[in-house]
């Protein structure tokens, strides 16, 4: 039963090798999503509600933008109980596209 619960909690993320620059640029081309990247660039994981509040967005709108960023491989979401911690995949992005995060966060 524990294995089933662990599978349910697993949030899918693309592998580092599958990250595509065109997809990432299209996704972060939206001003709201670029704000999320800049917010997370300090390396501190945040809960979804904190991001919604910081951006002044309804939870549903924030969730939509976070899903697009996660699907593109820009952020990582991790379940912690009922919360979802969101962080920037800086290491993966730097490995695949050196300097990209620095350009996005200037």
C-alpha positions as CSV (number, residue, x, y, z in Angstrom):
1,X,0.0,0.0,0.0
2,X,2.9,2.4,0.7
3,X,4.3,1.9,-2.8
4,X,0.9,2.9,-4.3
5,X,0.8,6.1,-2.1
6,X,4.3,7.0,-3.2
7,X,3.3,6.6,-6.9
8,X,0.3,8.9,-6.4
9,X,2.5,11.6,-4.8
10,X,5.0,11.4,-7.7
11,X,4.9,14.6,-9.8
12,X,6.2,14.1,-13.3
13,X,9.2,16.2,-14.6
14,X,11.1,16.0,-17.8
15,X,14.6,14.6,-17.7
16,X,17.4,17.1,-18.0
17,X,18.4,15.6,-21.4
18,X,14.8,16.2,-22.7
19,X,14.8,19.9,-22.0
20,X,14.4,21.9,-25.2
21,X,15.5,25.5,-25.4
22,X,12.7,26.5,-27.8
23,X,10.0,25.2,-25.4
24,X,11.7,26.9,-22.4
25,X,11.9,30.2,-24.2
26,X,8.3,30.0,-25.3
27,X,7.1,29.3,-21.8
28,X,9.2,32.0,-20.0
29,X,8.3,34.5,-22.7
30,X,5.1,35.2,-20.7
31,X,5.7,38.0,-18.2
32,X,4.0,36.2,-15.4
33,X,6.0,33.0,-15.8
34,X,9.2,35.1,-16.1
35,X,8.3,36.7,-12.8
36,X,8.0,33.2,-11.3
37,X,11.5,32.3,-12.5
38,X,12.9,35.5,-11.0
39,X,11.1,34.9,-7.8
40,X,12.5,31.4,-7.5
41,X,16.0,32.4,-8.6
42,X,17.1,32.9,-5.0
43,X,17.1,29.2,-4.5
44,X,14.5,29.1,-1.8
45,X,11.6,26.6,-2.5
46,X,8.2,28.2,-2.1
47,X,4.7,26.8,-1.6
48,X,2.2,27.4,-4.4
49,X,0.2,29.8,-2.2
50,X,3.2,31.9,-1.5
51,X,3.9,32.3,-5.3
52,X,0.2,33.2,-5.9
53,X,0.3,35.8,-3.2
54,X,3.6,37.3,-4.4
55,X,2.3,37.6,-8.0
56,X,-1.2,38.8,-6.9
57,X,-2.9,35.9,-8.8
58,X,-5.8,33.6,-8.0
59,X,-4.6,30.1,-7.1
60,X,-6.1,28.6,-10.3
61,X,-4.2,31.1,-12.5
62,X,-1.0,30.5,-10.6
63,X,-1.4,26.8,-10.8
64,X,-1.8,27.0,-14.6
65,X,1.4,29.0,-15.0
66,X,3.3,26.6,-12.6
67,X,2.2,23.6,-14.6
68,X,3.5,25.1,-17.8
69,X,6.8,25.9,-16.2
70,X,7.0,22.4,-14.7
71,X,6.1,20.7,-18.0
72,X,8.8,22.7,-19.8
73,X,11.4,21.6,-17.1
74,X,12.0,25.1,-15.7
75,X,10.7,24.3,-12.2
76,X,10.4,21.3,-9.9
77,X,7.4,20.6,-7.7
78,X,7.8,18.4,-4.7
79,X,4.9,17.1,-2.6
80,X,5.4,17.6,1.2
81,X,2.2,16.4,2.8
82,X,-0.6,18.5,1.4
83,X,1.8,21.2,0.3
84,X,3.6,21.5,-3.0
85,X,7.1,23.0,-2.8
86,X,8.2,24.7,-6.0
87,X,11.8,25.4,-6.9
88,X,13.8,26.5,-9.9
89,X,15.7,23.7,-11.7
90,X,18.8,25.9,-11.8
91,X,21.3,23.1,-11.8
92,X,19.6,21.2,-14.6
93,X,19.1,24.3,-16.6
94,X,22.7,25.4,-16.2
95,X,23.9,21.9,-17.1
96,X,21.8,21.9,-20.3
97,X,22.0,25.6,-21.2
98,X,24.8,27.3,-19.4
99,X,24.1,30.9,-18.6
100,X,20.4,30.8,-19.4
101,X,19.1,31.3,-15.9
102,X,21.5,34.3,-15.4
103,X,20.1,35.9,-18.6
104,X,16.5,35.3,-17.5
105,X,17.0,36.7,-14.0
106,X,18.8,39.9,-14.8
